[in-house]
C-alpha cells in the first residue's frame, strides 16, 4: 500500500459528515445543461491545499481525475470534496500513472510552477498555472517558448484578464476617453505574510503528511521550518517573488494589455532595508517603457507595503478611489481610470467624465469572456482561445513584473535589454534571471 494512500486515510478518516458534503458537477446531475462524458475533460489539480482548491472548484464542471499535493494534511479539505479523485504527493508519479489526463492545474508555490508546467506540456497536457507564471525571468521565457512548440492550451490565473472591466478599460483608452496615457500608478497592502527577516537557525520536524523534500523541489536544500510553509513561503526568494509576484500580474495586466506594451528599458527600486533571503517590507518601483509607434513613453509606478500614490487632482472632495487596499490608476491627459487590482468595475474621473461615458459608451470592440476557467476549458475543447496564454500574454507580463525584483534585490537601477535578456549596467543582477536548480531537478 502506497505512502499516499496511507496518508490520505490518516487525514480523511475522521472527516465529519458536514465536511463530506460535496459540490456535484452538472455533468453528474444530468438534465438541462448536462455535459456528456465524451465532452468532458480529465483534469488533475497539483497544489490543492490553498489557492488550488478554488482553481479546482472553478473547473469541476469537468472530471477531476486526480489531485496532487506534497502536504496531505493541508490538502485534506480538497481531497474530501472529490473522493473519487486519485491522490498523489509527487506530480511526476501522477503524470506517469494518469496517461488519460487532458489537462492540469498548477497552484503550487512559485518556485515549482515552471518545472511542473513544463513537464505537463511536454506530455501534451493543457495547463492552467497560477500567477506569477514563474519565479524567474528565464523560466517565464522558457514556458512561453514551450507553449508555442507544444501547441497546448495554456492560461495563467490572473483572473482579471477575463473580467469585463479589463476590456472596458481598453475600449476607453482606444476611444480616447482619457486622452493619451503616460503614467500608471499601482498600490497594494501586500506583504500580508512575514518578510524582511533573516533565515531561522533552528530546525523543526516536518508535520505528518508533508513531504518536505518534494516541497523544496528545485530549491536549495534546507531544514523544514514553519516560517516557510504553509503560505509563508511567498516572501522568501527561494520559493516566492514577494508582493510583486502576488499582485502585479493582476494589477498590471489591464494597462499592459490595453496599451500593448512590450518590455521596459529601465527599472528603479526604492526600498526599506534589504535582506539576503527575503523581500523587503516596503518598496516603490518605477518601470519606464519606451515610445512605441504613435504611443509615447509610459511609466508604471508600483507601491507595496501599504504605500499609496498622492491623491489625484481629478478627484473632487468626497470622491473615493475604487480598489481599496490594492488598486490601479491609469492616468491620461484628459482624465484617469481607477479600478481595483482585478479591474472590476473601473471608474472614470472626474466624475462628470464617467457619467458622460456611461450615458454614451464607445463601441464594444472586445468580446466578453465567460470567465477565466470556462475560457480555458472551452479553448481546451477547441472553442475559442485563452486570453492569458503563456506565449503571447502571461509570459511577457510575468517577465515585466519580475524585472522589478532585479532592481529590488540589487538595490540598483537596471537598464534592461529584453532581446539579450540581460541587465546591461548591473552584471550581478543577471544572476537572478536564471538561478540554478538543486541536483536532480531541471527545466
C-alpha positions in Angstrom: 0.0 0.0 0.0 1.5 3.3 -1.0 2.5 6.1 1.3 0.0 8.4 -0.5 -2.9 6.0 0.3 -1.9 5.7 3.9 -1.6 9.4 4.4 -4.9 10.0 2.7 -6.7 7.6 5.1 -5.0 9.1 8.1 -6.1 12.6 7.3 -9.6 11.9 5.8 -10.7 9.1 8.1 -12.1 11.5 10.6 -13.8 13.9 8.3 -17.2 14.8 9.6 -20.4 14.3 7.8 -20.7 18.0 7.3 -17.3 18.2 5.7 -18.0 15.4 3.4 -20.8 17.3 1.6 -19.7 17.8 -2.0 -20.4 20.1 -4.8 -21.7 17.8 -7.6 -20.7 18.8 -11.1 -23.5 19.5 -13.6 -22.3 16.6 -15.8 -23.3 14.2 -13.0 -26.7 15.7 -12.4 -27.9 15.5 -16.0 -30.9 17.5 -17.1 -30.7 20.9 -18.6 -27.1 21.9 -19.1 -25.9 18.3 -19.0 -22.4 17.7 -20.3 -21.8 14.3 -21.9 -18.8 12.3 -20.7 -17.4 12.4 -24.2 -17.3 16.2 -24.0 -15.7 16.2 -20.5 -12.0 16.9 -19.8 -10.0 14.8 -17.4 -8.3 17.3 -15.2 -5.7 17.0 -12.3 -5.0 19.6 -9.7 -1.4 20.0 -8.5 -1.0 22.0 -5.3 -4.6 21.9 -4.0 -4.3 22.9 -0.3 -4.6 26.6 -0.7 -5.4 28.7 -3.8 -5.5 25.5 -5.8 -8.8 24.5 -4.1 -10.5 27.4 -5.7 -9.0 26.7 -9.0 -10.1 23.0 -8.9 -13.6 24.1 -7.9 -13.6 26.6 -10.8 -13.1 23.6 -13.2 -15.2 20.9 -11.6 -17.8 21.0 -14.5 -15.1 18.6 -15.8 -13.9 15.3 -14.5 -11.5 15.9 -11.6 -9.5 12.7 -12.1 -6.5 13.2 -9.8 -5.3 15.5 -7.0 -1.7 16.1 -6.0 -0.2 17.9 -3.1 3.1 17.5 -1.1 1.2 18.1 2.1 -1.8 15.7 2.6 -2.8 17.4 5.8 -3.0 20.8 4.2 -4.9 19.3 1.2 -7.3 17.1 3.2 -10.2 19.6 2.7 -9.9 19.5 -1.1 -9.4 15.7 -1.1 -12.7 15.4 0.8 -14.6 17.4 -1.9 -13.5 14.9 -4.6 -13.4 11.4 -3.0 -13.3 9.7 -6.4 -10.1 11.5 -7.5 -6.9 9.5 -7.1 -4.4 11.3 -4.8 -0.6 11.7 -5.1 2.2 13.5 -3.4 4.6 13.6 -6.4 3.3 15.2 -9.6 5.8 13.1 -11.7 4.3 9.9 -10.4 0.8 11.2 -11.0 1.6 12.1 -14.6 3.1 8.6 -15.1 0.1 6.9 -13.6 -2.6 9.0 -15.3 -1.9 8.8 -19.1 -5.6 9.8 -19.9 -5.3 13.3 -18.3 -6.2 16.1 -20.7 -5.2 19.0 -18.6 -3.6 20.0 -15.3 -4.0 22.9 -12.9 -0.7 24.1 -11.2 -1.2 26.1 -8.0 1.9 25.2 -6.1 4.4 27.8 -4.6 6.1 29.9 -7.3 9.4 28.0 -7.3 7.8 24.8 -8.7 5.5 26.4 -11.3 8.0 26.1 -14.1 9.1 22.5 -13.7 5.6 21.2 -13.3 4.1 23.2 -16.1 7.0 22.3 -18.4 6.7 18.6 -17.7 2.9 18.7 -18.3 3.3 20.5 -21.6 5.9 18.1 -22.8 3.4 15.3 -22.2 0.8 17.1 -24.3 -1.3 18.3 -21.4 -3.1 21.6 -21.4 -2.0 23.8 -18.4 -3.7 26.3 -16.2 -1.0 27.8 -13.9 -1.4 30.3 -11.1 0.3 33.7 -11.1 3.1 34.6 -11.3 3.7 32.2 -14.1 7.2 31.5 -12.8 9.7 32.6 -10.2 12.4 33.8 -12.7 12.5 35.7 -16.0 14.3 32.8 -17.8 11.6 30.4 -16.6 8.9 32.7 -18.0 10.6 32.9 -21.3 11.1 29.1 -21.4 7.4 28.3 -20.7 6.3 30.8 -23.4 8.6 29.1 -25.9 7.4 25.6 -24.9 3.7 26.6 -25.1 4.3 27.6 -28.7 6.2 24.5 -29.6 3.8 22.0 -27.9 0.6 23.5 -29.2 -1.3 23.0 -25.9 -3.8 25.4 -24.4 -2.4 27.5 -21.6 -3.8 30.0 -19.2 -2.3 32.0 -16.2 -4.5 32.5 -13.2 -4.7 36.3 -13.3 -8.5 36.3 -13.2 -8.9 39.9 -14.0 -7.8 39.4 -17.6 -11.1 37.7 -18.2 -13.1 40.5 -16.5 -15.4 42.8 -18.4 -13.6 45.7 -16.7 -10.3 44.9 -18.5 -12.0 45.0 -21.9 -13.8 48.2 -20.9 -10.5 49.9 -19.9 -9.0 49.1 -23.3 -12.1 50.4 -25.2 -12.0 53.6 -23.2 -8.3 54.1 -23.9 -8.6 53.4 -27.6 -11.6 55.7 -27.9 -9.5 58.5 -26.4 -11.8 58.9 -23.4 -8.9 59.9 -21.1 -6.6 61.2 -23.7 -3.0 60.0 -24.1 -1.9 57.7 -21.2 1.6 58.4 -20.0 1.6 57.0 -16.4 0.0 54.2 -14.4 0.1 54.1 -10.6 -0.3 50.9 -8.5 -0.6 50.2 -4.8 -1.1 47.2 -2.6 -1.2 46.3 1.1 1.0 43.3 0.5 3.0 41.8 2.0 0.5 40.2 4.4 3.0 37.5 5.3 6.4 37.7 7.1 9.3 39.1 5.1 12.2 41.4 5.7 13.5 38.7 8.1 16.6 36.5 8.4 16.7 32.8 7.9 15.7 30.9 11.1 18.5 28.9 12.7 16.6 26.2 14.4 15.3 23.1 12.7 11.8 21.5 13.1 10.3 18.2 12.2 8.0 18.4 9.2 4.4 17.8 10.2 2.9 14.4 9.4 1.7 14.2 5.8 4.2 16.8 4.5 7.0 15.6 2.1 9.5 18.4 2.7 11.9 17.2 0.0 9.1 17.4 -2.6 8.1 20.8 -1.3 11.7 22.0 -1.9 11.7 20.6 -5.4 14.4 22.6 -7.4 15.1 25.0 -4.4 18.2 24.7 -2.3 18.1 22.1 0.4 17.4 23.4 3.9 15.6 22.0 7.0 11.9 22.4 7.4 10.6 25.4 9.4 7.1 26.7 9.9 8.5 30.1 8.7 8.3 28.7 5.1 5.1 26.5 5.0 2.2 26.8 4.7 1.8 30.1 2.7 4.7 31.9 4.5 6.9 30.9 1.5 5.9 33.9 -0.6 8.4 36.4 1.0 11.4 34.0 0.6 13.4 34.4 -2.6 14.0 30.7 -2.8 10.2 30.0 -3.1 8.4 33.2 -3.9 8.5 36.5 -5.6 7.2 38.9 -2.8 4.4 41.4 -3.2 5.2 41.8 -6.9 4.6 38.1 -7.6 1.4 38.1 -5.6 -0.3 41.1 -7.0 1.4 42.6 -10.1 0.3 40.0 -12.6 -3.3 41.1 -11.5 -3.0 44.8 -11.3 -0.5 45.5 -14.2 -2.5 43.3 -16.6 -5.1 45.8 -17.8 -2.7 48.6 -18.8 -0.1 46.2 -20.1 -2.7 44.7 -22.5 -4.6 47.9 -23.3 -1.5 49.9 -24.1 0.1 46.9 -26.0 3.3 47.4 -24.1 6.4 45.4 -24.6 9.4 45.3 -22.1 10.6 48.3 -20.1 14.1 49.6 -20.7 14.8 50.9 -17.2 13.6 49.8 -13.7 14.4 51.7 -10.5 13.5 50.5 -6.9 13.4 52.3 -3.6 13.0 50.0 -0.6 13.3 49.7 3.1 16.5 47.8 4.2 17.3 44.7 2.2 17.7 41.2 3.4 19.6 38.4 1.7 16.9 35.8 1.6 13.6 37.7 1.9 11.9 40.6 0.1 11.9 44.0 1.9 9.0 45.3 3.9 8.2 48.2 1.6 9.2 49.1 -2.0 8.4 51.6 -4.7 9.4 50.5 -8.1 9.4 52.6 -11.3 9.3 51.0 -14.8 10.0 53.1 -17.9 8.6 51.7 -21.2 9.9 53.4 -24.4 7.7 55.0 -27.0 6.2 52.5 -29.4 4.7 53.6 -32.7 2.5 56.6 -32.1 2.3 55.9 -28.4 4.6 58.0 -26.2 6.8 56.6 -23.3 4.8 55.2 -20.4 5.8 55.0 -16.8 4.5 52.4 -14.3 4.9 53.2 -10.6 4.4 50.3 -8.2 4.0 50.7 -4.4 3.7 47.9 -1.8 3.8 47.7 1.9 0.6 49.8 2.2 2.2 52.8 0.4 -0.3 54.8 -1.6 0.0 57.3 -4.5 -0.8 61.0 -4.0 -4.4 61.9 -4.3 -5.1 62.7 -7.9 -6.3 66.3 -8.7 -9.1 64.8 -10.9 -10.9 63.8 -7.7 -13.4 66.2 -6.2 -13.8 66.5 -2.4 -15.7 63.4 -1.2 -14.7 61.2 -4.2 -13.2 57.9 -3.2 -11.0 55.7 -5.4 -12.1 52.2 -6.0 -9.6 49.5 -5.3 -9.3 49.7 -1.5 -6.0 48.1 -0.3 -4.8 47.1 -3.9 -5.6 49.3 -6.9 -4.6 51.0 -10.1 -4.8 54.4 -11.6 -4.3 54.8 -15.4 -3.6 58.5 -15.9 -4.4 60.2 -19.2 -4.0 63.8 -20.3 -7.8 64.3 -20.1 -8.8 62.1 -17.2 -8.0 58.9 -15.3 -9.3 55.4 -14.9 -9.4 53.9 -11.4 -10.0 50.3 -10.5 -9.1 47.5 -8.1 -6.3 45.1 -8.9 -8.7 42.8 -10.9 -10.0 45.8 -13.0 -13.5 45.1 -11.7 -16.0 47.9 -12.3 -13.4 50.6 -13.3 -14.4 54.3 -12.9 -13.5 57.4 -14.7 -12.6 60.7 -13.1 -13.6 63.5 -13.0 -17.0 62.0 -12.1 -18.6 64.0 -14.8 -16.5 62.2 -17.4 -17.7 58.8 -16.0 -21.3 60.0 -16.2 -20.9 61.2 -19.8 -19.2 57.9 -21.0 -21.8 55.8 -19.2 -24.6 57.6 -21.0 -22.8 57.3 -24.3 -20.3 54.5 -24.2 -17.8 53.8 -27.0 -18.5 50.7 -29.2 -17.8 47.3 -27.7 -14.7 46.1 -29.5 -13.5 43.2 -27.4 -15.8 40.1 -26.8 -16.6 39.5 -23.2 -15.3 36.4 -21.5 -17.2 33.6 -19.8 -14.6 33.7 -17.1 -11.0 32.6 -16.6 -11.8 28.9 -16.0 -14.6 28.5 -18.6 -12.5 30.3 -21.2 -9.6 27.9 -20.7 -11.8 24.8 -20.6 -13.6 25.9 -23.8 -10.2 26.5 -25.5 -9.0 23.0 -24.4 -12.0 21.7 -26.3 -11.2 23.7 -29.4 -13.6 26.5 -28.8 -12.1 30.0 -28.8 -8.8 30.8 -27.1 -7.4 31.5 -23.6 -6.7 35.2 -23.1 -3.8 34.9 -20.7 -1.9 32.2 -22.6 1.7 31.6 -21.8 3.2 32.5 -25.2 1.5 35.8 -26.1 0.4 37.3 -22.8 1.2 35.6 -19.5 4.9 35.0 -20.2 5.7 38.6 -21.3 3.6 40.1 -18.5 5.3 37.9 -15.9 8.7 39.0 -17.2 7.8 42.6 -16.7 6.6 42.0 -13.1 9.7 40.0 -12.1 12.1 42.6 -13.5 11.1 44.8 -10.6 12.7 42.3 -8.3 16.0 42.6 -10.1 16.1 46.3 -9.0 14.9 45.4 -5.6 17.5 42.7 -4.9 20.5 44.6 -6.2 19.4 48.0 -4.9 20.4 49.5 -8.2 18.7 51.0 -11.3 18.5 48.4 -14.1 19.0 49.1 -17.7 17.2 46.2 -19.4 17.9 44.7 -22.9 15.0 42.4 -23.5 16.5 40.9 -26.7 19.6 39.8 -25.0 17.8 39.1 -21.7 20.3 40.9 -19.6 20.8 43.9 -17.3 23.4 45.8 -19.3 24.6 48.0 -16.5 24.4 45.7 -13.4 26.0 42.4 -14.2 25.3 41.0 -10.8 21.5 41.3 -11.5 21.8 38.7 -14.2 22.4 36.0 -11.7 18.8 36.3 -10.6 17.4 35.8 -14.1 18.1 32.0 -14.2 19.0 30.7 -10.8 20.4 27.1 -10.6 18.2 24.2 -9.6 19.0 21.6 -6.9 20.7 18.5 -8.1 18.2 16.1 -9.6 15.9 18.9 -10.9 15.9 20.6 -14.3 13.6 22.5 -16.6 
